[in-house]
Amino acid sequence: MMTISLTTIIAGAVVVLLAILGSLINPFLRSLRFPDNAENEENPAEEETDSTAETTAKEEEESLESREPISVIITAHDNLYELEHNLQMFLQQKYPADYQVIVVCQSTDGETQDYLKRMAAENSHLYYTYIPESSRYMSRKKLQITLGVKAAKYEWIILTEPTCTPSNDKWLYTMTHNCQEPNHLVLGYVALDEATKGVRRFDSIRKAFYLLRRAQHSYGYRTHMPNVAFRKSDFMREQGYQGNLEYVRGEYDFLVNKYAAYGDTAVELDCDAWLIHDEPTDKAWHNAHLYLQASRKSLTRAKSMMALMAMDHLFPHLSLIASLATLAYAILMQDWILTGIAGFALLLLLILRTVIAHKAIKHFDDDISLLKLPFYEYGIIWRNLANKIRYWRADKNDFTSHKL
């Protein structure tokens, strides 16, 4: 007759409990608030016939709904190729009020200026300017944004990149839905192009669950997505990027961190408001993480976010290590009951986390491999470590403008 020892009972209970905790302490379970129409996306065939007339009526109603005039700022630096492929969609938006697209480039980029001159002659929405060559010892990116804000004719401004393009011609209309009182900031979603590696698309979505949810429920902390609407009056009154001009980049992080206040930041997740980001190069992807490492210490409201992320890393890794260690011990001691319990706990952890992650990210991306999700999740800690090592090895002067 097989007997069950107290050690088996205790060890088995601990690893199963840790597997449950390691699954439930999860950023993907802290759901975002999606628009009502997102709930019907999973079964579009059932709604197609009945919704056709409703959709037509809704579009006609929306076409009559007024919107405030708005300015869109795009900063460019050696981005002629991206502008040629992405700018046209910004200029073809169906918008019931006036809008302007301001492209701010470098004075030395003659080819880009020639292209913009031709485009401006064909489209009254386009305006372009450039920063002078003499603008040294400060962040040119932030100077471009500041000049763009000063050139903007309208109170509400959307800031984005030449590497992004609207998902359709309703982007501007949908993105401005929340550009009204009491909001002072609106954060939009940016999807990485489908050609981007699955692990990078996963990382971007996972960050969105932290940053966009925080903005929905309390204060905006920062954003890694270049689709941000803000008020010109706020920017001018608070002197733009004053206080973080020593950093070369981090313009979106500081914009949100400085100008977000409790209850005045909206998040627009309607898929019509999405921007699609071109596949980032390896250099651009790694540089974005390096610049964040440099500027993170100057962001306010960081401690609670860092604590939450640390907890989300601790429990699933603690559960994984406990399950593997218990499994190895049980096999070594030939305790087959504990072996079965440890194996069950390990499978429970991996299956639950995979299902939870898949259900959450399918709102944004249906193409990420289900089988790769556990590797993407447990590889985060190693990718973060690699970024820290790159930052430690980098020349810290590369991240400062030498202004201060």
Buried (B, 14 or more C-beta within 10 A) or exposed (E): EEEEEEEBEEBBEBBBEBBBBBBEBBBBEBEBEBBEBBEEEEEEEEBEEEBEEEEEEEEEEBEEEEBEBBBBBBBBBEBBEBBEBBBEBBBBBEBEEBBBBBBBBBEEBEEBBEBBEEBBEEBEBBBBBBBEEEBEEBBBBBBBBBBBBEBBBBBBBBBBBBBBBBBBBBBBBBBBBBBEEEBBBBBBBBBBBEEBEBBBBBBBBBBBBBBBBBBBEBBBBBBBBBBBBBBBEBBEEEEBBEEBBBBBBBBBBBBBBBBBEEEBBBBBBBBBBBBBBBBBEEEEBBBBBBBBBBBBEBBEBBEEBEEBBEEBBEBBBBBBEBBBEBBEBBBEEEBEBBBEBBBBBBEBBBEBBBBBBBEBBBBBBEEBEEEBBBEBBBBBEEBBEEBEEBBEEBEEEEBBBEEE
